[in-house]
Each structure stands twice: as structure tokens, then as C-alpha cells.
Amino acid sequence: MVDNNPLLDMPGITFGYNRQPLLYDVHFQVRAGEMVGLLGPNGSGKTTLLRLISGVLRPQQGVVMLDGRDSRAWGRREVARRVAVVPQEMHVPFAFSVEELVGLGRTPYVRLLGSHTKEDQNIVRGALQAADIETLAGRIFNELSGGERQRVMVAMALAQRPALLLLDEPTSHLDIKYQIELLELVQKLNRETGVTVIAAMHDLNLAARYFPRLVLFQRGIVADATPAEVLEPHLLRRVYGINVQVGILRGAEHISILPPGNDAVAGDEQHAMQPRVHVMAGGGSGELLMRALADARIPFSAGALNIGDSDHTLALRLAQDVITEQPYSPISPAVLEEVRLRLAQVTVLILCPVPVGPGNLSLLREAVEAAQRGMITLLLAPVALTDGNASAGTLTDEDTLLRQTGIEVRDYTGGEGVKAIRALLQCGARVVNNVKEVVEVARVGLSGSCGPPP
């Protein structure tokens, strides 16, 4: 049973290796009694998040709150009494028996140079029973099968009497029989003891079957919801880079993730992956537009966008393709080349009213070159500066159009941004006052063109 107390709260966590952020401004909260599955490709940050929760790693920004208190204030022993970790594998250099190894789970409760009490022994026996490995108690751990070892590691974690159980890809080295048995065990423990479970998972089908809440990662949280909401084909394609088919039989508990078929529908989806509209946004300036394009079923690409930017997070959900840059970084030559290649493939370019600084000025210059080649270019005017009685068709004076874009108040380059927008206007870029009109103009531009500009 899930109660309303936030057992774990991570408000705005940032962490990276070698100064390269892997998780940026992650907000993650888990209530007592939940079962949460973490999904994402290799390198997306799942295991790193588990290590931050367990205290093995410390966030570079933000805090890990456990039971309403900074985990650093608890101390390692107290954290170990509350959080238990089941790793992918455990290498035991000595011939420990199963019972001896499970007994190590009582370490956070044993005083220095102390020994197990009667209570400790009872708890170890209870953990063996809960994991259904009582018959293995006298066996040597290193002589067990993979599935049996995983159950022993779960039992050792249970001996800690944790409130939170972390599992790092617990089924990755098991055959299907042991995968199901292990997850059935974890589900049973959650239901009967109320232990909160967070597990990094690779198998999407198993994750959908056993975890009511799924969190999808790609260097940050892309989606956090039920399996039916998270395991959406377009979203999975964006994160994993491969087409999949998602079928639902007899309710959300029976979602099936399948490779793409060779039928006409799959062919249509493949064709839809080629966006002909590109959006340049940032800082939330593209939110309404991207949602409107998605609602209108107009495939689009977006970028370059920095990891952690709210538009980047939304684009991962809605865009067919997202060009990504590191957090707080200027647009690099390699990423700029990606933008250049994308602009050579699309028909319509839409620029949202994003602040312009030295780090992203190069994007405007690429937009100017695209407009000079004949690209249909739309400049979305900021809401605060639009005039509901004016339309783009009645604005002819260049200075009036320039003011309509709002560039003068969001240019932090000493005037270079203004020059770029003026150059766009001189190339025929159109200022559009609202998202609805942008969508309509983009639709007309697509229907009137067979492909990217020459």
C-alpha cells in the first residue's frame, strides 16, 4: 500500500563524470510503498541515479532527501539501515555459505567487534524464508546458479530491514524462468512488507508487467508515468533509436514491445520519421509551438538544445529528432554541423523567441544561410509583444517587423542578434503573431513543396 509520505526526494540533482553532466537538474520523488522501474539505454543515467540514492555517489548540485532529511546527515550506517542495494553481480572471494552471506546484511546493526544477537539470527532466517532459499542455507554461494545467487542477494538486502530496496538490472544475466521468479518475489515483498522498490531495468516487457510506475531516462527524465503512457512507440524510438511496435492486450498490465514489422503501417511510420519542419527554440519559448505541431501531426525536428533546457525535455517527447548540446555549453562545431545538415533536409524553419547570446548566435547565422537558399522561414513573435489586431500580412516596414520579433530586448550579443534577424527579414522571413498561424503557414508550406529547398 502506497502512503502519502515522500520516502525519497531528489529536488534538482545534477551529477556528471569528468565535468560532463550525465544527470542535469533531475527532480525525482518516490513515496513509501511504490514500485518504480527505471528505463533507458546504456549510459542514460539509471545506475548513476541508484548510486546517488544509496550514497555511493554525491550529487554535484542538489541533495538526496531520505525520510525528509538530507541523507548526508543520516551517516553511512543509518543510510544502510534504510536503503539496501541488490547489484547486477556480486563477486565473493571466499567460500561463504548462503546463510553467512545473508547474515552480512545485519552489518549496519552490529556494533564494532560485536556478534549477531538472537534477534539478528531470527531476522536472517526470516530473510531466507522470504526469499524462498531456506534449503540453500548451507550451500556455498559461488556454487549456485545465477537465479539462486540473485535470490541470495535479495535475502541479504532484506536482512538489512530496509525501507527502500534498489535493484540494478536484476534480471540481466538470468534466463526467463529466473527473471520471472525474481520479479514475482520482489513484487510479493513489496505487497506483503511494504518495502519500496526502485529497479533499473533493460527488459521493457518485464518492466511493464511488474512496475506500475516507469521513469524513462536519456541523461535526465524524459517521461515519468504509467507503463501505457511511458511505453509509447514514438517516445521509445526517440530514446532508444529504434522503431518498435507496442500492443496492449487485456489492459495496461499486458503491454508488449515488439520489433517493427514489415507491413504498410511500419512503412508509414518510417516515412513519418523524416521531419520537414525544423524548430529552433530554448528556455521554454518553443513549448506551445511544439505541442501545437504535435497535435497537428506535423513531424518536426528541433535543436540545437542544451540538456536540461525545458524545451529539450519536451522535444524528446514530441519531436522526431532532437539535436542535443551539453548543459551550459555554447553550440559546438560538431553540433552546428548537425544543424546544418538538418536544415538541408527540411522545408520549413521556425524560430521561436529565444534569448540570443554568444553561445547560440551561430544558430541564427545558420538560419540566415538557410533563408538565403530559399527556405520558408517563420519568426514566432513573443506573446508579450504581439498585437492581436495586427497580422503578418499588414506589416511591411522592416523596423516595425524587427520590433515585432522582440529581438532588441532579448539580444545579448551587442547587436549581432539584431543583425541576424534583420538579415532574415531581408531574405523574406515572415513574422507570425501566434502559434496557430505558424502551424497553418507551415502546413501550407509543406503541401506546396515536394521536398527541401534546392
DRENMARBA-677571 format. One line per 10 residues: number of its first residue (from 1); their letters; for each residue x, y, z of N, C-alpha, C. Coordinates in steps of 0.2 Angstrom, whole numbers. Layout:
# residues N
NUM> A> X:Y:Z:X:Y:Z:X:Y:Z  ...
***
This chain:
# residues 454
1> MVDNNPLLDM> 4:-6:0:0:0:0:4:6:0  3:11:-5:7:17:-5:4:22:-1  8:25:4:5:31:8:8:37:5  6:43:8:7:49:5:14:52:7  18:49:11:24:51:13:30:51:8  33:56:6:39:55:2:45:52:5  46:46:4:52:42:7:58:45:4  58:46:-3:64:49:-6:62:55:-10  66:60:-10:65:66:-13:72:69:-16  72:70:-22:79:72:-25:77:79:-29
11> PGITFGYNRQ> 77:84:-26:75:91:-30:80:94:-33  81:93:-40:86:96:-44:93:94:-43  94:87:-44:100:84:-44:104:85:-50  110:86:-50:115:87:-56:121:83:-54  123:78:-59:129:74:-57:132:72:-64  139:72:-65:142:70:-71:149:67:-69  152:64:-74:159:62:-74:163:66:-78  169:67:-76:174:71:-79:171:78:-82  167:81:-78:164:88:-79:159:87:-84  157:81:-87:152:81:-92:146:79:-88
21> PLLYDVHFQV> 141:83:-88:134:81:-84:131:75:-87  129:70:-83:125:65:-85:118:65:-83  117:68:-77:110:69:-75:110:77:-73  106:81:-76:106:88:-75:99:90:-73  99:93:-67:93:96:-64:87:91:-64  88:85:-61:83:80:-61:79:80:-55  73:80:-55:68:81:-50:65:74:-49  66:70:-44:63:64:-43:61:62:-36  55:60:-36:52:59:-29:48:52:-29  49:48:-24:46:42:-23:43:41:-16
31> RAGEMVGLLG> 37:39:-16:33:38:-10:34:31:-7  33:31:-1:33:24:3:29:19:0  31:13:-2:27:8:-4:26:8:-12  30:12:-16:29:12:-23:34:7:-26  33:5:-32:37:1:-36:38:4:-42  45:6:-43:47:11:-49:52:7:-53  51:7:-60:56:4:-64:59:10:-68  66:10:-68:70:15:-72:72:12:-78  70:15:-84:72:13:-91:76:18:-94  79:15:-99:84:20:-103:90:16:-106
41> PNGSGKTTLL> 93:18:-112:98:14:-115:104:15:-110  109:11:-112:116:11:-108:118:18:-108  121:20:-102:124:27:-102:119:33:-101  112:31:-100:107:36:-99:107:39:-92  110:35:-87:110:38:-80:106:34:-75  104:28:-77:100:24:-72:104:22:-66  109:18:-68:114:16:-62:117:21:-58  118:27:-61:121:33:-58:116:35:-53  109:35:-55:104:38:-50:104:33:-44  104:27:-45:104:22:-40:110:23:-35
51> RLISGVLRPQ> 116:25:-38:122:26:-33:121:32:-30  118:37:-32:116:43:-29:112:42:-23  106:38:-24:101:37:-19:105:33:-13  109:28:-15:112:24:-10:118:28:-6  120:33:-9:125:37:-5:132:35:-8  133:30:-13:139:29:-15:142:35:-19  138:39:-22:140:45:-26:136:51:-22  140:57:-23:137:63:-20:135:67:-26  129:70:-26:127:75:-31:132:81:-32  133:83:-38:137:90:-38:133:96:-36
61> QGVVMLDGRD> 126:95:-38:121:100:-36:115:97:-33  112:100:-28:106:97:-25:107:92:-20  102:89:-17:103:85:-11:98:79:-12  100:73:-9:96:67:-8:92:67:-2  86:68:-2:82:68:4:79:61:6  81:59:12:78:52:14:74:53:20  68:51:20:63:52:25:63:59:28  63:64:23:63:71:24:69:74:27  75:70:27:81:73:29:87:72:24  91:76:24:97:76:19:101:69:21
71> SRAWGRREVA> 102:65:16:105:58:18:112:59:21  115:64:19:122:65:22:121:66:30  116:69:32:115:70:39:114:63:43  111:58:39:110:52:42:116:48:44  121:49:40:128:45:41:127:38:37  133:35:36:133:29:32:129:23:35  130:22:41:127:17:45:119:17:45  117:24:46:109:25:46:106:24:39  110:26:34:108:26:27:107:18:26  112:14:28:112:7:26:106:3:30
81> RRVAVVPQEM> 104:6:35:98:3:38:92:5:35  92:10:30:86:12:27:86:10:19  92:9:17:92:8:9:97:2:8  94:-3:5:98:-9:3:98:-9:-5  104:-12:-7:106:-12:-14:107:-19:-16  104:-21:-22:105:-28:-25:108:-26:-32  115:-28:-32:119:-26:-38:117:-31:-44  120:-30:-50:119:-35:-55:123:-41:-53  129:-41:-51:133:-47:-49:136:-45:-43  138:-50:-39:142:-50:-33:148:-55:-33
91> HVPFAFSVEE> 154:-53:-33:159:-57:-33:162:-58:-25  161:-65:-23:163:-66:-16:170:-70:-17  175:-68:-14:182:-71:-15:182:-77:-10  178:-77:-5:179:-83:0:173:-88:-1  174:-94:2:168:-99:2:163:-98:7  160:-92:7:154:-91:11:148:-95:10  145:-97:15:139:-101:14:133:-96:13  128:-98:10:122:-93:9:120:-90:16  119:-94:21:117:-91:27:122:-86:30  129:-87:29:134:-82:31:133:-76:27
101> LVGLGRTPYV> 132:-77:21:132:-71:17:126:-67:18  120:-70:19:114:-66:21:115:-63:28  119:-66:32:120:-63:39:124:-56:38  128:-55:33:131:-49:32:126:-43:31  120:-45:29:115:-39:29:114:-36:36  116:-39:41:114:-37:48:120:-32:50  125:-31:46:131:-27:47:129:-20:50  125:-16:47:123:-10:49:121:-10:57  119:-15:59:116:-16:66:120:-19:71  126:-21:69:131:-25:73:136:-20:75
111> RLLGSHTKED> 137:-19:82:142:-15:85:149:-17:83  154:-13:83:161:-14:82:163:-20:86  166:-25:83:168:-31:86:163:-35:90  156:-33:88:151:-37:91:149:-43:87  144:-47:89:142:-53:86:134:-53:85  132:-57:81:125:-57:80:121:-59:86  116:-55:87:111:-57:93:106:-62:91  102:-64:96:96:-69:94:92:-66:89  91:-59:90:86:-56:85:89:-56:78  96:-54:78:99:-54:71:98:-61:68
121> QNIVRGALQA> 99:-66:71:98:-73:69:91:-75:66  86:-72:70:79:-73:68:78:-69:62  81:-63:61:80:-59:55:83:-62:49  89:-65:50:92:-69:44:88:-75:42  85:-79:47:81:-84:45:75:-82:41  72:-76:44:66:-73:40:67:-71:33  73:-68:32:75:-66:26:76:-72:21  79:-78:23:80:-84:20:73:-86:18  69:-86:22:62:-89:21:58:-84:16  59:-78:17:55:-73:12:58:-74:5
131> ADIETLAGRI> 64:-75:4:67:-76:-2:66:-83:-5  63:-88:-1:62:-95:-3:69:-98:-4  74:-97:0:80:-101:-1:83:-104:6  78:-106:10:80:-109:16:84:-116:15  82:-119:9:85:-126:8:93:-124:5  94:-118:4:101:-117:1:105:-114:7  103:-113:13:107:-110:18:114:-113:19  115:-119:19:121:-122:20:126:-122:13  123:-120:8:127:-121:1:132:-115:1  137:-116:-3:142:-111:-5:139:-107:-10
141> FNELSGGERQ> 140:-100:-9:137:-95:-13:139:-96:-20  146:-97:-21:149:-97:-28:147:-103:-32  144:-108:-28:142:-114:-32:135:-114:-34  132:-108:-33:125:-108:-35:124:-105:-42  118:-107:-45:116:-104:-52:115:-96:-51  114:-93:-57:113:-86:-57:107:-84:-54  101:-88:-55:95:-86:-52:95:-87:-44  99:-92:-42:99:-93:-35:103:-88:-32  109:-86:-35:113:-80:-32:109:-74:-31  105:-72:-36:101:-66:-36:96:-66:-30
151> RVMVAMALAQ> 93:-72:-29:89:-73:-23:92:-72:-16  99:-74:-16:103:-74:-10:104:-66:-9  106:-63:-15:107:-55:-14:101:-52:-12  95:-54:-14:89:-51:-11:88:-52:-4  89:-58:-2:89:-60:5:93:-56:9  100:-55:7:104:-51:11:102:-44:12  99:-41:6:96:-35:7:90:-34:12  86:-40:12:81:-40:16:83:-40:23  89:-43:25:91:-44:31:93:-37:34  94:-32:30:95:-25:32:89:-22:35
161> RPALLLLDEP> 83:-25:33:76:-22:35:76:-15:32  77:-14:26:77:-8:23:70:-5:22  69:1:21:63:4:19:63:5:11  69:5:8:70:6:1:74:1:-2  72:-3:-7:76:-8:-10:78:-6:-17  84:-5:-18:87:-3:-25:89:-10:-29  87:-10:-35:90:-16:-39:93:-13:-45  99:-15:-47:102:-13:-53:102:-18:-58  97:-18:-63:97:-23:-68:97:-30:-66  92:-32:-61:92:-38:-58:91:-44:-62
171> TSHLDIKYQI> 89:-43:-68:87:-49:-72:92:-50:-78  97:-46:-79:101:-45:-85:105:-51:-87  106:-55:-82:110:-62:-83:106:-68:-82  100:-67:-81:96:-73:-80:92:-75:-86  90:-82:-86:85:-84:-91:78:-82:-89  74:-83:-93:67:-81:-92:64:-84:-86  65:-90:-84:62:-93:-78:64:-89:-72  71:-88:-71:73:-85:-65:71:-77:-66  71:-74:-72:69:-67:-72:62:-67:-69  57:-71:-71:50:-70:-68:50:-72:-61
181> ELLELVQKLN> 54:-77:-59:54:-79:-52:56:-73:-47  61:-70:-50:64:-65:-46:59:-59:-45  57:-57:-51:52:-51:-51:46:-53:-47  43:-59:-47:37:-61:-43:39:-60:-36  45:-62:-34:47:-62:-27:48:-54:-25  50:-50:-29:51:-43:-27:44:-40:-27  39:-42:-31:33:-39:-31:29:-42:-25  30:-48:-23:27:-51:-17:30:-47:-11  36:-46:-10:39:-42:-4:36:-35:-4  36:-32:-9:33:-25:-9:25:-25:-7
191> RETGVTVIAA> 22:-30:-9:15:-31:-7:14:-33:0  18:-37:3:17:-40:9:21:-36:15  26:-33:13:30:-30:18:30:-22:17  28:-20:12:28:-13:10:34:-10:8  39:-14:7:46:-11:5:45:-7:-1  48:-1:-2:48:2:-8:54:0:-13  52:-1:-19:57:-4:-24:58:1:-29  64:2:-31:67:6:-37:72:1:-41  70:0:-47:74:-5:-51:76:-2:-57  82:-3:-59:84:-1:-66:83:-7:-70
201> MHDLNLAARY> 80:-6:-76:78:-12:-80:80:-11:-87  81:-17:-90:83:-17:-98:77:-19:-102  73:-24:-99:68:-28:-102:62:-24:-102  59:-21:-107:54:-16:-107:47:-20:-105  47:-26:-108:41:-30:-107:40:-32:-99  46:-34:-96:45:-36:-89:44:-30:-85  47:-24:-87:46:-18:-83:38:-16:-83  35:-17:-89:28:-15:-90:24:-20:-85  26:-26:-85:22:-31:-81:22:-30:-74  28:-28:-71:29:-28:-64:30:-22:-60
211> FPRLVLFQRG> 30:-16:-64:31:-10:-61:25:-5:-63  21:-3:-59:16:2:-60:18:9:-62  24:11:-60:27:17:-62:33:16:-66  34:19:-72:40:19:-75:43:26:-76  50:26:-76:53:33:-77:58:31:-83  58:35:-88:62:34:-94:67:40:-94  74:37:-95:79:42:-94:83:42:-101  85:48:-102:90:50:-108:94:56:-105  99:54:-101:103:60:-97:98:65:-94  93:62:-91:88:66:-87:82:62:-88
221> IVADATPAEV> 76:64:-85:70:61:-85:66:64:-91  64:59:-96:61:61:-102:53:59:-100  51:54:-97:44:53:-95:44:49:-88  39:50:-85:38:48:-78:30:47:-77  28:40:-78:21:39:-78:19:32:-78  13:30:-80:11:23:-80:15:19:-86  15:13:-87:18:9:-92:14:11:-99  8:12:-99:4:14:-105:6:20:-108  8:25:-103:10:32:-105:17:32:-107  21:29:-104:29:29:-105:31:25:-111
231> LEPHLLRRVY> 28:19:-112:30:14:-117:26:16:-123  27:22:-126:24:25:-132:29:24:-138  27:21:-143:32:20:-149:36:26:-151  33:32:-152:37:37:-154:42:39:-149  40:39:-142:45:41:-137:50:36:-136  49:29:-137:54:24:-137:59:25:-143  56:26:-148:60:27:-154:65:33:-153  63:38:-150:67:44:-149:73:43:-144  71:39:-139:76:37:-134:81:32:-135  78:26:-138:82:20:-140:85:20:-147
241> GINVQVGILR> 82:25:-151:85:25:-158:82:19:-162  77:16:-161:74:10:-165:67:10:-165  64:8:-171:57:8:-171:54:2:-167  49:2:-164:46:-3:-160:38:-3:-161  35:-8:-160:28:-8:-160:25:-10:-153  20:-7:-151:18:-8:-144:10:-10:-144  9:-16:-142:2:-19:-141:0:-19:-134  -6:-18:-133:-9:-19:-127:-15:-24:-127  -14:-29:-123:-19:-34:-123:-22:-35:-116  -28:-34:-115:-32:-35:-109:-29:-30:-103
251> GAEHISILPP> -28:-24:-105:-26:-19:-100:-19:-17:-100  -17:-12:-97:-11:-9:-97:-5:-14:-94  -7:-19:-90:-3:-24:-87:0:-29:-92  -3:-29:-98:-1:-33:-103:2:-30:-110  6:-25:-109:9:-21:-114:15:-26:-117  15:-26:-124:20:-30:-127:24:-25:-132  31:-25:-131:35:-21:-135:38:-26:-140  37:-24:-147:40:-29:-152:44:-25:-157  48:-29:-160:52:-26:-166:47:-23:-171  49:-19:-176:45:-16:-181:43:-22:-186
261> GNDAVAGDEQ> 37:-22:-188:35:-27:-193:37:-24:-200  35:-28:-205:37:-26:-212:30:-24:-216  25:-23:-212:19:-21:-215:18:-14:-217  13:-12:-220:12:-5:-223:12:0:-217  10:-2:-211:10:3:-206:17:5:-204  21:0:-203:28:1:-202:31:5:-207  29:4:-213:32:9:-218:30:16:-218  24:17:-216:21:24:-215:25:27:-209  26:23:-204:30:26:-198:37:28:-200  40:24:-204:47:25:-206:47:32:-210
271> HAMQPRVHVM> 42:32:-215:41:38:-218:40:45:-214  36:44:-209:34:49:-204:40:51:-200  46:47:-200:51:49:-196:56:55:-199  54:56:-206:58:61:-209:55:68:-208  56:72:-203:53:78:-202:55:83:-208  50:87:-210:51:93:-215:51:100:-212  50:100:-205:49:106:-201:55:106:-196  59:111:-195:64:112:-190:62:118:-186  63:116:-179:61:122:-174:68:123:-170  69:130:-170:74:132:-166:71:136:-160
281> AGGGSGELLM> 72:133:-154:69:136:-148:74:136:-142  71:136:-136:75:136:-130:72:140:-124  73:138:-118:71:142:-112:63:142:-112  60:137:-115:53:137:-114:49:141:-120  53:144:-124:50:148:-130:46:144:-135  48:137:-135:45:133:-140:40:128:-138  38:129:-131:33:124:-128:26:124:-132  23:130:-133:17:130:-136:17:128:-143  22:130:-147:23:128:-154:24:121:-155  28:117:-151:30:110:-152:23:106:-150
291> RALADARIPF> 20:108:-145:14:105:-143:8:105:-149  8:111:-152:3:113:-157:5:109:-164  12:108:-165:14:104:-171:12:97:-170  14:95:-164:12:88:-162:5:86:-163  1:91:-160:-7:90:-161:-9:90:-168  -6:94:-172:-7:94:-179:-4:89:-183  -1:84:-180:3:78:-183:7:81:-189  11:86:-187:16:88:-192:23:86:-189  26:81:-192:33:79:-189:38:85:-190  42:85:-184:47:91:-184:53:89:-180
301> SAGALNIGDS> 58:92:-182:65:91:-178:66:97:-174  70:97:-169:72:103:-165:79:103:-163  81:109:-162:88:110:-159:92:115:-163  98:116:-161:101:113:-155:99:115:-149  98:111:-144:95:112:-137:100:109:-132  101:113:-127:105:110:-121:101:106:-117  105:100:-115:102:96:-110:100:100:-103  94:98:-101:92:102:-95:87:108:-97  87:110:-103:83:115:-105:76:112:-105  71:116:-103:64:113:-103:62:112:-110
311> DHTLALRLAQ> 64:115:-115:62:114:-122:65:107:-124  71:106:-122:75:100:-124:71:94:-121  68:94:-115:65:89:-112:58:87:-116  55:93:-117:48:92:-121:50:89:-128  55:92:-131:56:90:-138:58:82:-139  61:80:-133:62:72:-133:56:68:-133  50:71:-131:44:68:-131:40:69:-138  41:75:-141:37:77:-146:40:77:-153  46:78:-153:50:79:-160:52:72:-163  53:72:-169:55:66:-172:63:65:-171
321> DVITEQPYSP> 66:71:-171:73:71:-170:75:77:-166  80:76:-161:82:82:-157:90:82:-158  92:88:-159:99:89:-159:101:92:-152  106:89:-149:107:90:-142:114:93:-141  115:98:-136:121:100:-134:121:99:-126  128:99:-124:129:99:-117:126:105:-113  124:104:-106:122:109:-102:127:115:-102  124:121:-102:128:127:-101:133:128:-106  133:124:-112:139:124:-117:136:128:-123  141:132:-126:139:135:-132:139:130:-138
331> ISPAVLEEVR> 136:132:-143:135:127:-149:142:125:-151  143:119:-151:150:116:-153:150:116:-161  156:115:-164:156:115:-171:153:108:-174  154:103:-170:151:96:-172:143:97:-172  140:100:-166:133:100:-166:130:105:-171  134:111:-173:132:115:-178:132:112:-185  136:107:-186:136:104:-192:130:99:-192  128:96:-187:121:93:-187:115:97:-189  115:103:-186:110:108:-188:110:110:-195  116:111:-198:117:112:-205:114:107:-209
341> LRLAQVTVLI> 116:101:-207:114:95:-211:106:94:-211  103:96:-205:96:95:-204:92:101:-208  95:107:-208:92:112:-212:93:111:-220  97:107:-222:97:105:-229:92:100:-231  89:97:-226:84:91:-227:77:94:-226  75:99:-223:69:101:-221:66:107:-226  60:108:-225:57:113:-230:55:120:-226  53:119:-220:51:125:-216:55:125:-210  58:131:-208:61:133:-202:57:138:-198  56:136:-192:53:141:-187:57:143:-181
351> LCPVPVGPGN> 58:149:-180:62:152:-175:58:154:-169  59:152:-163:55:154:-158:58:160:-154  55:164:-150:58:170:-147:63:168:-142  68:165:-143:73:163:-138:78:168:-137  80:170:-131:86:174:-130:92:172:-134  95:177:-136:101:176:-141:107:178:-137  112:174:-136:119:176:-133:124:173:-137  130:174:-135:136:172:-139:136:164:-140  133:160:-135:133:153:-136:128:150:-141  123:154:-143:118:151:-148:118:156:-154
361> LSLLREAVEA> 122:161:-155:121:166:-160:123:162:-167  127:157:-167:128:153:-173:122:150:-176  117:148:-172:111:145:-174:107:150:-179  107:157:-177:104:162:-181:108:163:-187  114:162:-187:118:163:-193:117:157:-198  116:151:-195:114:146:-200:107:147:-203  103:150:-199:96:151:-201:96:156:-207  100:161:-206:101:166:-212:103:163:-218  108:158:-218:111:155:-224:105:150:-227  101:147:-222:95:143:-225:90:148:-228
371> AQRGMITLLL> 89:153:-226:84:158:-229:86:161:-235  93:162:-236:96:164:-242:95:159:-247  95:153:-246:94:147:-250:87:146:-252  82:150:-249:75:150:-251:71:146:-246  74:144:-240:70:141:-235:64:145:-233  58:142:-232:52:145:-229:54:146:-222  55:152:-219:57:154:-213:52:158:-209  50:156:-203:45:159:-199:48:161:-193  46:168:-191:49:170:-184:43:171:-180  42:167:-175:37:167:-170:38:173:-165
381> APVALTDGNA> 33:178:-165:34:184:-161:32:182:-154  35:185:-149:34:184:-142:27:186:-140  24:182:-136:17:184:-134:16:191:-131  21:193:-127:20:199:-124:21:205:-129  23:204:-135:24:210:-139:19:209:-145  15:204:-146:11:203:-151:5:208:-151  2:210:-156:-4:214:-156:-9:210:-159  -14:209:-155:-20:204:-158:-23:207:-164  -23:214:-165:-26:217:-171:-22:217:-177  -16:215:-176:-11:215:-182:-10:208:-185
391> SAGTLTDEDT> -9:208:-191:-7:202:-194:-1:202:-198  2:197:-199:9:197:-203:8:200:-210  2:200:-213:1:202:-219:1:210:-220  -1:213:-214:-1:220:-214:5:224:-212  10:220:-210:16:223:-208:21:223:-214  23:229:-216:28:230:-221:34:233:-220  34:238:-215:40:241:-213:45:237:-209  51:237:-212:56:232:-209:58:234:-201  58:240:-199:59:241:-192:53:239:-188  47:240:-191:41:238:-187:41:230:-186
401> LLRQTGIEVR> 43:227:-192:44:219:-191:49:217:-186  55:221:-186:60:219:-182:58:220:-175  54:225:-173:52:226:-166:47:221:-165  43:219:-170:38:213:-168:41:207:-166  47:205:-168:51:199:-166:53:200:-159  54:206:-156:56:206:-150:64:205:-149  67:205:-154:74:203:-154:78:209:-150  76:215:-150:80:220:-147:80:219:-140  75:216:-137:75:215:-129:78:208:-127  80:204:-132:82:198:-130:89:196:-133
411> DYTGGEGVKA> 92:201:-136:99:201:-139:104:203:-134  108:198:-132:114:199:-128:120:198:-131  121:200:-137:127:199:-141:130:206:-143  127:211:-141:130:218:-143:127:220:-150  122:217:-152:118:219:-158:119:214:-164  123:209:-163:124:204:-168:117:200:-169  114:199:-164:107:195:-165:102:199:-169  102:206:-167:98:210:-171:100:210:-179  106:210:-180:108:210:-187:106:204:-190  106:198:-187:104:192:-190:97:192:-191
421> IRALLQCGAR> 93:194:-187:86:194:-188:84:199:-194  87:204:-194:86:209:-199:88:206:-206  94:202:-206:95:198:-212:90:193:-214  87:190:-209:82:185:-211:76:189:-214  74:194:-211:68:198:-214:70:200:-221  76:202:-222:78:204:-229:77:198:-234  78:192:-231:78:186:-235:71:184:-236  66:187:-233:59:185:-234:56:181:-228  60:181:-223:57:178:-217:50:181:-215  46:177:-212:39:180:-211:38:180:-203
431> VVNNVKEVVE> 36:186:-200:34:187:-193:27:184:-192  26:180:-188:20:177:-186:18:178:-179  12:180:-178:10:183:-171:8:177:-166  6:171:-169:3:166:-164:4:159:-167  4:155:-162:6:148:-164:1:145:-169  -5:146:-168:-10:143:-173:-8:145:-180  -6:152:-181:-5:154:-188:2:151:-190  6:150:-186:13:147:-188:11:140:-190  7:136:-187:5:129:-189:2:129:-196  -3:134:-197:-6:134:-203:-1:136:-209
441> VARVGLSGSC> 3:141:-208:8:143:-213:13:137:-214  15:133:-209:19:128:-210:16:122:-214  9:121:-213:6:116:-216:5:118:-224  4:124:-225:3:126:-232:10:126:-236  15:128:-232:22:127:-235:24:120:-236  22:115:-232:23:108:-234:19:106:-239  13:108:-240:9:105:-245:11:108:-252  14:114:-252:16:117:-258:23:115:-260  26:111:-257:33:109:-258:34:102:-258  38:99:-263:39:92:-263:45:90:-259
451> GPPP> 49:94:-256:55:92:-253:59:98:-251  65:97:-248:69:103:-246:71:108:-251  72:114:-250:74:119:-255:80:117:-258  81:119:-265:87:117:-268:93:120:-265
***
